[in-house]
Amino acid sequence: MGYDVFVVGGGPSGAIAAEDLARAGRRVAMLDRAGRIKPCGGAIPPRAIRDFQIDSAMLVARITTARMISPTGRQVDIPIENGYVGMVDREHFDEYLRKRAVEAGAERLTGTFLRIERDKDGTHVVWRDKQSGEERRHATRLVIGADGARSGVARAEVPGGDRIPYVIAYHEIIKAPAPSANYDPVRCDVIYDGKISPDFYGWIFPHGENASVGMGTEVDGVDLKLATAALRESAGLAGCETLRKEGAPIPLKPLDRWDNGRDVVLAGDAAGVVAPSSGEGIYYAMVGGRVAATAAQAMLASGRARDLKLARKLFMKEHGTVFRVLRSMQDAYYRSDERRERFVSLCHDVDVQKLTFEAYMNKKLVKARPLAHVKIGMKNMAHLLRLVSPVWT
């Protein structure tokens, strides 16, 4: 039997796409490679919890403070007022989303994507069954490629899909230590230090009984494990039990095109939807899955392949400005330790703190405080032009 949509990838993006389409009455297959856990800090904002009805049982921690640490070790603690950032463990969170898709009516397949074939009978997805090792072939009207930053679907089907830029992220899940001056189970630490990452940042994110400690970089030749070991040593976490280690590419920029103009549309990391500067990806992956499902529904109803372009249009209409602003921040401040020192210093500003977290929590740039925007812009330029020195209180 054929499918209306064959979703390649069962992470947050693919699972949401499969769930949405199944709930709409479409015949959906969701192909996933079992056993793979993506390295991820695990943060999801309140909007993600609201928009996707995430069960509170999935939250392994509720973060109320973010600590920014400069290259010289100076610290800025930013309180998260009137709320919290939820933390999830991808090992359990992704499976939870996959089960939701199945409960909605999607058919779950376990194996590896091989290729897409087309003949007089239409489009077919060819994949290798994990259990039997045999190749299988299924007819489908549409394919959603949600198979990660090195997407096989994107490389084979979408122009530019083989050239997506990315950083390599690596983290270690450790047993959380007792609370101390160095570790707070309700605080995320973000470390801007060239010795940890020359072009991105390191992190220590609580996960309840465990914690995620890691870093990312686009620079070739950086020893990610050595850098993470140095981070653990500096934070007093070297002696904590290591439960697992994971690494993977994280895309840096949305692709210019998400569809092949025929029968394929991309979603999530395959489309490059990870926020610059912050590296946040879970929420945007789920949004990517939803807009891909919306575009698929439109095309299935109309028969017009051009409706697949709706996925990128919807995403960029709501989130494109935020991505451009964050990209500018990363380009401006992540290029040297001197710039990173200034960036963390700038985070002392109360207006910066409020606007940053208002935007993060609700995924919108706040327009209600124009004077604050002007003030921040002036301080930003003063730092970039070295007209002022970093200020510490």
C-alpha positions in Angstrom: 0.0 0.0 0.0 1.2 3.5 -0.7 1.3 6.5 1.5 0.3 10.1 1.2 3.4 11.3 2.9 6.6 9.4 3.8 8.5 11.2 6.6 12.3 10.4 6.7 13.5 11.1 10.2 11.8 10.7 13.6 13.4 13.5 15.6 11.2 16.4 16.8 10.7 17.8 13.3 9.8 14.5 11.6 7.6 13.4 14.6 5.6 16.6 14.6 5.1 16.5 10.8 4.0 12.9 11.0 1.6 13.6 13.9 0.0 16.6 12.3 -0.5 14.8 9.0 -1.9 11.7 10.7 -4.3 13.8 12.7 -5.5 15.4 9.5 -6.4 11.9 8.2 -3.4 11.3 5.9 -1.8 8.0 5.5 1.7 8.6 6.9 4.9 6.6 7.3 7.7 7.8 9.7 11.1 6.2 9.2 13.5 6.5 12.1 16.9 5.1 13.0 16.5 3.6 16.4 19.1 4.2 19.1 20.5 7.5 18.0 20.5 10.3 20.5 21.3 13.8 19.3 23.7 15.9 21.4 21.6 18.8 22.7 21.5 21.1 25.7 17.8 20.3 25.8 16.2 23.7 26.4 12.6 24.4 25.3 10.9 27.7 25.8 7.4 28.2 27.2 6.0 28.8 23.7 7.2 25.3 22.6 5.4 23.8 25.6 2.2 25.7 24.7 2.2 25.4 20.9 2.9 21.6 20.9 1.1 20.6 24.1 4.2 19.1 25.7 3.5 17.0 28.8 5.1 18.6 31.9 6.4 15.1 32.8 8.9 15.5 30.0 10.6 18.4 31.8 13.5 17.1 33.8 14.4 20.6 35.1 13.0 24.1 35.1 15.6 26.8 34.7 15.1 30.2 36.4 18.6 31.8 35.8 21.1 31.9 32.9 24.7 32.6 33.8 26.9 34.1 31.1 30.7 33.6 31.7 33.3 35.6 29.9 36.8 34.6 28.7 38.3 36.1 31.8 35.9 34.2 34.0 33.6 37.1 34.8 29.9 36.2 35.3 26.6 37.8 34.6 23.5 36.1 36.1 20.3 36.8 34.2 17.1 36.0 36.0 14.2 34.5 34.0 11.3 36.6 35.3 7.7 35.3 35.5 8.5 31.9 34.1 11.2 29.3 33.4 12.9 27.5 30.5 12.1 23.8 30.4 14.8 21.2 30.0 14.3 17.8 28.3 16.5 14.8 27.8 16.5 14.0 24.1 16.8 10.2 24.8 13.2 10.3 26.2 11.8 13.4 24.6 12.2 12.3 21.0 10.7 8.9 21.8 7.8 10.6 23.4 7.1 12.6 20.2 7.4 9.5 18.1 4.9 7.7 20.2 2.5 10.6 19.9 2.8 10.4 16.1 2.0 6.7 16.2 -1.0 7.3 18.5 -2.3 9.8 16.0 -2.2 7.2 13.3 1.3 7.4 11.7 3.0 4.1 10.8 6.4 3.8 12.4 9.2 2.1 10.4 12.7 1.4 11.8 15.6 1.5 9.4 17.9 3.7 7.2 16.9 5.8 4.2 18.7 4.8 1.0 17.2 6.7 -1.9 14.1 8.0 -3.7 13.2 6.3 -7.0 10.6 7.4 -9.6 9.0 5.5 -12.4 5.7 5.3 -14.3 4.0 4.3 -11.0 5.2 7.4 -9.2 7.6 8.2 -6.3 9.0 5.5 -4.1 11.2 5.6 -0.9 13.8 2.9 -0.7 15.1 2.1 2.8 16.9 -0.7 4.7 15.0 -2.5 7.4 17.0 -2.5 10.6 15.7 -5.9 11.8 15.9 -7.9 8.6 18.6 -6.0 6.8 16.5 -6.1 3.6 15.8 -3.3 1.3 12.1 -2.2 1.2 10.3 0.1 -1.2 7.2 2.1 -0.6 5.1 4.3 -2.9 4.3 7.8 -1.7 2.8 11.0 -3.0 5.2 13.2 -1.0 8.4 12.9 1.0 9.3 15.1 4.0 13.1 15.0 4.6 13.6 15.5 8.3 16.8 13.5 8.6 19.2 15.9 10.1 22.0 18.3 9.2 23.6 15.8 6.8 20.3 14.9 5.3 20.5 12.3 2.6 17.1 13.5 1.3 18.4 17.1 1.0 21.7 16.1 -0.7 19.9 14.0 -3.3 16.8 16.1 -4.0 17.1 19.8 -3.1 19.5 22.4 -4.7 22.0 23.5 -2.1 21.2 20.6 0.2 24.7 19.2 -0.1 26.4 22.5 1.0 24.8 23.4 4.3 27.2 25.0 6.8 27.3 23.6 10.3 29.1 23.5 13.6 30.1 20.2 15.3 28.5 19.9 18.7 29.7 17.5 21.3 28.4 16.9 24.9 28.6 14.5 27.7 25.7 13.5 29.9 27.0 13.3 33.5 25.5 12.5 36.9 24.7 15.9 38.4 26.7 16.9 41.4 25.3 18.3 44.6 24.4 22.0 44.4 27.4 24.3 44.9 28.8 27.7 43.9 29.8 26.1 40.6 26.6 24.1 39.9 23.0 25.1 40.4 20.3 22.7 39.3 18.1 25.6 38.2 20.7 27.6 36.4 22.2 27.2 32.8 25.8 28.2 32.4 26.9 29.5 29.0 30.7 29.8 28.6 32.1 32.2 26.0 35.8 31.3 26.1 38.1 30.7 23.1 39.9 27.9 25.0 36.7 26.0 25.1 35.3 27.0 21.7 37.1 29.5 19.4 33.9 30.5 17.5 30.9 29.3 19.5 30.4 28.5 23.2 30.4 25.9 25.9 27.5 25.0 28.2 26.5 23.3 31.4 22.8 22.6 31.4 21.0 20.8 34.3 18.8 17.8 33.5 17.5 16.9 36.9 19.5 14.0 38.1 21.9 14.5 35.2 23.5 17.4 33.4 24.7 18.1 29.8 28.2 19.5 29.5 29.4 20.3 26.0 30.6 22.8 23.3 30.4 23.4 19.6 32.7 24.7 16.9 33.0 25.2 13.2 36.8 25.3 13.3 38.6 22.2 11.9 41.1 20.6 14.1 39.5 21.4 17.5 39.5 18.4 19.9 36.0 18.5 21.1 36.5 15.9 23.8 39.6 17.7 25.1 37.7 21.0 25.2 34.8 19.4 27.1 37.2 17.8 29.5 38.7 21.3 30.1 35.3 22.7 30.7 34.4 20.0 33.2 37.7 20.5 35.0 37.2 24.3 35.3 33.6 23.8 36.5 34.6 21.2 39.1 32.7 18.5 37.2 35.7 16.3 36.2 34.9 13.7 38.9 31.2 13.3 38.0 30.2 9.9 36.4 29.9 10.1 32.6 26.7 8.4 31.4 27.1 8.9 27.6 28.9 10.9 25.0 27.4 12.2 21.8 28.4 14.4 18.8 26.7 15.6 15.7 26.6 18.5 13.1 24.4 21.5 13.9 23.4 23.6 10.9 24.2 27.3 11.0 21.8 28.8 8.4 18.4 28.0 6.8 18.7 26.8 3.3 17.6 29.1 0.5 15.3 26.4 -0.8 13.4 23.7 1.1 11.7 21.8 -1.7 12.5 20.2 -5.0 9.6 21.7 -6.9 8.1 18.2 -7.3 7.5 15.9 -4.4 10.0 16.6 -1.6 10.1 19.2 1.2 12.6 19.5 4.0 12.1 20.1 7.7 14.2 20.8 10.8 17.9 20.4 10.7 17.7 19.2 7.1 16.4 22.7 6.2 19.0 24.4 8.5 16.6 25.8 11.1 18.9 26.1 14.1 19.0 29.6 15.6 22.4 31.3 15.1 24.2 32.6 18.1 22.2 30.5 20.6 22.2 27.2 18.7 18.6 26.6 19.8 17.1 23.9 17.7 14.3 21.9 19.3 11.5 24.5 19.1 12.5 25.5 15.6 12.7 21.9 14.5 9.1 21.3 15.7 8.0 24.5 13.9 9.8 23.2 10.8 7.9 19.9 11.0 4.6 21.8 11.4 5.1 24.1 8.4 6.3 21.1 6.3 3.1 19.3 7.2 1.1 22.4 6.3 2.8 22.6 2.9 2.3 18.9 2.3 -1.4 19.3 3.1 -1.7 22.2 0.7 -0.1 20.3 -2.1 -2.1 17.1 -1.5 -5.3 19.1 -1.7 -4.4 21.2 -4.7 -2.0 19.0 -6.7 0.2 22.0 -7.2 3.9 21.3 -6.5 4.6 25.0 -5.9 2.5 24.8 -2.7 5.5 23.0 -1.1 7.2 26.5 -1.0 4.7 27.4 1.7 6.9 25.6 4.3 9.8 28.0 4.0 7.5 31.1 3.5 5.6 30.4 6.7 8.7 29.8 8.7 10.7 32.8 7.5 7.7 35.1 7.8 7.5 34.5 11.6 11.2 33.7 12.4 13.3 35.1 9.7 14.0 38.5 11.4 15.0 36.8 14.6 17.4 34.6 12.7 19.0 37.5 10.9 19.5 39.4 14.2 21.0 36.4 15.9 23.3 35.8 12.9 24.5 39.4 13.1 25.2 39.0 16.8 27.2 35.8 16.2 29.2 37.4 13.4 29.9 40.5 15.5 30.8 39.0 18.9 32.0 35.4 18.5 35.1 36.2 16.4 37.5 36.8 19.3 37.8 36.6 23.1 38.0 40.4 23.2 34.6 40.6 21.5 33.2 37.9 23.7 34.3 39.8 26.8 32.4 42.8 25.5 29.3 40.7 24.7 29.1 39.3 28.2 29.6 42.8 29.6 26.8 44.1 27.5 24.5 41.4 29.1 24.7 43.4 32.4 22.3 45.9 30.9 18.8 45.3 32.2 17.1 46.3 28.9 19.3 43.7 27.1 18.3 41.1 29.6 14.5 41.8 29.4 14.3 42.1 25.7 16.5 39.0 25.2 14.4 36.7 27.3 11.1 38.2 26.2 12.2 37.3 22.6 13.5 33.9 23.7 10.4 32.9 25.7 7.8 34.0 23.1 9.9 33.8 19.9 9.1 37.3 18.8 11.2 40.5 18.8 9.5 42.9 21.2 8.5 46.2 19.5 6.7 47.8 22.5 9.8 49.4 23.9 11.4 51.4 21.2 13.6 53.5 23.5 15.1 50.4 25.0 15.9 49.2 21.4 17.6 52.5 20.7 19.6 52.4 23.9 20.7 48.8 23.2 21.7 49.7 19.7 23.9 52.6 20.9 25.6 50.5 23.5 26.1 47.7 21.0 27.8 50.1 18.5 30.0 51.6 21.3 31.3 48.2 22.2 31.9 47.1 18.6 33.8 50.3 17.8 35.7 50.0 21.1 34.5 53.4 22.3 33.9 52.0 25.8 35.5 49.4 27.9 33.7 46.3 29.3 32.0 47.2 32.5 31.6 44.8 35.4 29.5 45.3 38.5 
